[in-house]
Amino acid sequence: MATYTVTRPSKRSPSHPGLLLREILDDHVRLPIATAARRMGVSRPALYAVLAGKSAVTADMALRFAALVQGEAELYLHMQARHDLWHAQARLSSVLPGIERAEIAA
């Protein structure tokens, strides 16, 4: 029978990928948000929300940003998944232990 484990979240949340994307824009490619948004085909407020860590990096946004800076969309999505999972585990920390496990059929 397979065993699945839910680990407890660390004390510190993984960084939101928007913080990395903001650093790339500001320090490496030195593009204003409005210019980057226009080139990516997204609204400035939508891009700003991601860069500020207020909105999630979607697959669409990750692909657009990767195309802009020749980056890796998979990295941005992986960072977002780790960030989201940490927050979900923290939110559900009192609920998850009470869920009765199902037996896996052989």
Contacts in CASP RR format, 6 or more apart in sequence:
PFRMAT RR
TARGET T0000
AUTHOR 0000-0000-0000
METHOD contacts of the structure
MODEL  1
MATYTVTRPSKRSPSHPGLLLREILDDHVRLPIATAARRMGVSRPALYAV
LAGKSAVTADMALRFAALVQGEAELYLHMQARHDLWHAQARLSSVLPGIE
RAEIAA
1 103 0 8 1.000
1 104 0 8 1.000
1 106 0 8 1.000
2 104 0 8 1.000
6 89 0 8 1.000
6 96 0 8 1.000
7 89 0 8 1.000
8 89 0 8 1.000
8 93 0 8 1.000
9 86 0 8 1.000
9 89 0 8 1.000
9 90 0 8 1.000
9 93 0 8 1.000
10 86 0 8 1.000
13 83 0 8 1.000
13 86 0 8 1.000
13 87 0 8 1.000
13 90 0 8 1.000
14 79 0 8 1.000
14 82 0 8 1.000
14 83 0 8 1.000
14 86 0 8 1.000
15 79 0 8 1.000
15 83 0 8 1.000
16 53 0 8 1.000
16 79 0 8 1.000
16 80 0 8 1.000
16 83 0 8 1.000
17 50 0 8 1.000
17 57 0 8 1.000
17 62 0 8 1.000
17 75 0 8 1.000
17 76 0 8 1.000
17 77 0 8 1.000
17 79 0 8 1.000
17 80 0 8 1.000
17 83 0 8 1.000
18 50 0 8 1.000
18 51 0 8 1.000
18 52 0 8 1.000
18 53 0 8 1.000
18 57 0 8 1.000
18 76 0 8 1.000
19 51 0 8 1.000
19 53 0 8 1.000
20 76 0 8 1.000
20 79 0 8 1.000
21 50 0 8 1.000
21 51 0 8 1.000
21 57 0 8 1.000
21 65 0 8 1.000
21 76 0 8 1.000
22 51 0 8 1.000
22 52 0 8 1.000
24 69 0 8 1.000
25 31 0 8 1.000
25 33 0 8 1.000
25 36 0 8 1.000
25 51 0 8 1.000
25 69 0 8 1.000
28 69 0 8 1.000
29 36 0 8 1.000
29 68 0 8 1.000
29 69 0 8 1.000
31 39 0 8 1.000
31 68 0 8 1.000
33 44 0 8 1.000
33 47 0 8 1.000
33 48 0 8 1.000
33 51 0 8 1.000
34 44 0 8 1.000
36 47 0 8 1.000
36 68 0 8 1.000
37 43 0 8 1.000
37 44 0 8 1.000
37 46 0 8 1.000
37 47 0 8 1.000
37 48 0 8 1.000
38 44 0 8 1.000
39 68 0 8 1.000
40 47 0 8 1.000
40 61 0 8 1.000
40 64 0 8 1.000
40 65 0 8 1.000
40 67 0 8 1.000
40 68 0 8 1.000
41 64 0 8 1.000
42 61 0 8 1.000
42 64 0 8 1.000
46 55 0 8 1.000
46 61 0 8 1.000
47 61 0 8 1.000
49 55 0 8 1.000
50 56 0 8 1.000
50 57 0 8 1.000
50 61 0 8 1.000
56 80 0 8 1.000
56 84 0 8 1.000
57 65 0 8 1.000
57 76 0 8 1.000
57 77 0 8 1.000
57 79 0 8 1.000
57 80 0 8 1.000
59 73 0 8 1.000
59 77 0 8 1.000
61 76 0 8 1.000
62 73 0 8 1.000
62 74 0 8 1.000
62 76 0 8 1.000
62 77 0 8 1.000
62 80 0 8 1.000
63 73 0 8 1.000
65 71 0 8 1.000
65 73 0 8 1.000
65 76 0 8 1.000
66 72 0 8 1.000
66 73 0 8 1.000
66 76 0 8 1.000
89 96 0 8 1.000
END
